[in-house]
């Protein structure tokens, strides 16, 4: 009812103005949503770039100072766990996180141990094959060299008699 009154008072243009207001509000909302998406995307890209810079610094340091062996990593983890356990305000999430971070290192240690065992088994197998080959070669060489010149001459004489 009020819209009709306002519309009639302003020559029927109130509805047009209300529609323009909605369109304007929609445009503002779209612009704000786009700006929010752009801001989020820019923050995300900055975080990725920052992570890349950190990774590059770590890789540079690792090239200068090679990473410690697994045994040293396990020792460092034990020290870290002891240090965490001694803190009075430690939350259980920190211990869970420390254990979760150590799991890949322990899995890697198991894989390395299996790889070493497999390589050792392969080496033993190659050595056994080589030893068997050498034994066969010696047997063949001994068999061929087992006939003396005299025995060979006698065999030839016997064959000529037939």
C-alpha positions as CSV (number, residue, x, y, z in Angstrom):
1,X,0.0,0.0,0.0
2,X,2.8,2.4,0.9
3,X,4.6,1.6,-2.3
4,X,1.5,2.5,-4.3
5,X,1.2,5.8,-2.4
6,X,4.9,6.6,-2.9
7,X,4.7,5.5,-6.5
8,X,1.7,7.7,-7.2
9,X,3.4,10.6,-5.4
10,X,6.5,10.4,-7.5
11,X,4.9,9.7,-10.7
12,X,5.3,5.9,-10.7
13,X,9.1,6.0,-10.4
14,X,9.4,4.5,-6.9
15,X,9.3,0.9,-8.2
16,X,12.0,1.7,-10.6
17,X,14.1,3.2,-7.9
18,X,13.5,0.2,-5.6
19,X,14.6,-2.1,-8.5
20,X,17.7,0.0,-9.1
21,X,18.5,-0.2,-5.4
22,X,18.3,-4.0,-5.5
23,X,20.5,-4.1,-8.6
24,X,22.9,-1.8,-6.9
25,X,22.9,-4.0,-3.7
26,X,23.5,-7.1,-5.9
27,X,26.4,-5.4,-7.7
28,X,27.9,-4.4,-4.4
29,X,27.5,-7.9,-3.0
30,X,29.1,-9.4,-6.2
31,X,32.0,-6.9,-5.9
32,X,32.5,-7.7,-2.2
33,X,32.4,-11.4,-2.9
34,X,34.9,-11.0,-5.7
35,X,37.2,-8.9,-3.4
36,X,36.9,-11.5,-0.6
37,X,37.8,-14.2,-3.1
38,X,40.7,-12.1,-4.4
39,X,41.9,-11.4,-0.9
40,X,41.8,-15.0,0.0
41,X,43.5,-16.0,-3.2
42,X,46.2,-13.4,-2.6
43,X,46.7,-14.6,1.0
44,X,46.9,-18.2,-0.2
45,X,49.4,-17.3,-2.9
46,X,51.5,-15.4,-0.4
47,X,51.5,-18.4,2.0
48,X,52.6,-20.6,-0.8
49,X,55.4,-18.2,-1.8
50,X,56.5,-17.9,1.8
51,X,56.5,-21.7,2.2
52,X,58.6,-22.0,-1.0
53,X,61.1,-19.5,0.4
54,X,61.4,-21.5,3.6
55,X,61.8,-24.7,1.7
56,X,64.5,-23.1,-0.4
57,X,66.4,-21.9,2.7
58,X,66.2,-25.4,4.2
59,X,67.4,-27.0,1.1
60,X,70.3,-24.6,0.9
61,X,71.2,-25.3,4.5
62,X,70.9,-29.1,3.9
63,X,73.3,-28.8,1.0
64,X,75.8,-27.0,3.3
65,X,75.2,-29.4,6.2
66,X,73.8,-32.8,5.2
67,X,70.9,-34.1,7.2
68,X,71.8,-36.3,10.1
69,X,71.6,-40.1,9.9
70,X,68.5,-41.9,11.1
71,X,70.1,-42.9,14.3
72,X,70.8,-39.3,15.2
73,X,67.2,-38.4,14.3
74,X,65.9,-41.0,16.7
75,X,68.2,-39.7,19.5
76,X,67.0,-36.1,18.8
77,X,63.4,-37.3,19.0
78,X,64.1,-38.9,22.3
79,X,65.5,-35.7,23.7
80,X,62.6,-33.8,22.2
81,X,60.1,-36.1,23.9
82,X,61.9,-35.9,27.2
83,X,61.9,-32.1,27.0
84,X,58.2,-32.1,26.2
85,X,57.4,-34.5,29.0
86,X,59.1,-32.2,31.5
87,X,57.0,-29.2,30.7
88,X,54.2,-28.8,33.3
89,X,51.7,-27.1,30.9
90,X,52.1,-29.6,28.1
91,X,48.9,-30.6,26.3
92,X,48.5,-34.2,25.2
93,X,48.2,-33.0,21.6
94,X,51.9,-32.0,21.6
95,X,52.9,-35.6,22.5
96,X,50.6,-37.0,19.9
97,X,52.0,-34.7,17.3
98,X,55.6,-35.6,18.3
99,X,54.8,-39.3,18.0
100,X,53.0,-38.8,14.7
101,X,56.0,-36.9,13.3
102,X,58.4,-39.7,14.3
103,X,56.3,-42.4,12.7
104,X,57.6,-41.7,9.1
105,X,61.2,-41.8,10.3
106,X,60.6,-45.2,12.0
107,X,58.9,-46.5,8.9
108,X,61.8,-45.3,6.8
109,X,64.2,-47.1,9.2
110,X,62.2,-50.4,8.7
111,X,62.3,-50.0,5.0
112,X,66.0,-49.3,5.0
113,X,66.6,-52.4,7.2
114,X,64.6,-54.5,4.8
115,X,66.5,-53.1,1.8
116,X,69.8,-53.9,3.5
117,X,68.6,-57.5,4.2
118,X,67.5,-57.9,0.6
119,X,70.8,-56.6,-0.7
120,X,72.7,-58.9,1.6
121,X,70.6,-61.9,0.4
122,X,71.1,-60.9,-3.2
123,X,74.9,-60.6,-2.7
124,X,74.9,-64.1,-1.0
125,X,73.0,-65.5,-3.9
126,X,75.4,-63.9,-6.5
127,X,78.4,-65.2,-4.5
128,X,76.9,-68.7,-4.5
129,X,76.2,-68.6,-8.2
130,X,79.8,-67.4,-8.8
131,X,81.2,-70.2,-6.6
132,X,79.1,-72.8,-8.4
133,X,80.2,-71.5,-11.7
134,X,83.9,-71.6,-10.7
135,X,83.4,-75.2,-9.4
136,X,81.9,-76.2,-12.7
137,X,84.7,-74.6,-14.6
138,X,87.3,-76.4,-12.5
139,X,85.5,-79.7,-13.0
140,X,85.4,-79.1,-16.8
141,X,89.0,-78.0,-16.9
142,X,90.0,-81.1,-14.7
143,X,88.1,-83.4,-17.0
144,X,89.6,-82.1,-20.2
145,X,93.0,-81.9,-18.7
146,X,92.7,-85.4,-17.1
147,X,93.9,-87.2,-20.2
148,X,97.6,-87.4,-20.4
149,X,99.3,-87.5,-23.8
150,X,100.1,-91.2,-23.3
151,X,96.4,-92.1,-22.5
152,X,95.3,-90.1,-25.5
153,X,97.8,-92.0,-27.8
154,X,96.6,-95.3,-26.5
155,X,93.0,-94.5,-27.1
156,X,93.8,-93.4,-30.7
157,X,95.8,-96.7,-31.3
158,X,92.8,-98.7,-30.0
159,X,90.4,-96.9,-32.2
160,X,92.7,-97.5,-35.3
161,X,92.6,-101.2,-34.6
162,X,88.9,-101.4,-35.0
